[in-house]
C-alpha cells in the first residue's frame, strides 16, 4: 500500500521570476518505515507541459503532441508506480529515489489504456 502526495514547485531566477516549473509526485510505502519513498518529477521543457494555470487543469502533465496523465487520478498514479517497479525501483532500499517522470509517462499511459478499473495503491 502507498500514500501519495503531489506538489508544484518553481525556482526563482536572479530577477525573482518563477522558472523551472515542476510537478512532483511522491509515493511513500505504508505503513511508514517499510520502504523508501519514490519521487517522480515532471519538469517543464520543450514539447512538455506541467500544470501552471489555464488552460490546463491541476495535476495535468503531458507531451504537447502525445501522452498525458492527470496526477490526481488514482489510476494514473498506480500506472506510474507499476512502471517504476517494472523499471527496477525497489522500495525496500529504504532511501529516497528520484525518477524523471517523462521516462515513465508513455508506458504508464499505455498501461492505463488496458486498464479495467481503479486499483488500490
Buried (B, 14 or more C-beta within 10 A) or exposed (E): EBEBEBEBEEEEEEEEEEEEBBBBBBBBBEEEEEBBBBBBBBBBEEEBBBBBEEEBEEBBBBBEEEBBBBBBEEBBBBBBBBBBEEEEBEBEEEEEBEBEBBEBBEBBBEBBEEEEEEEEB
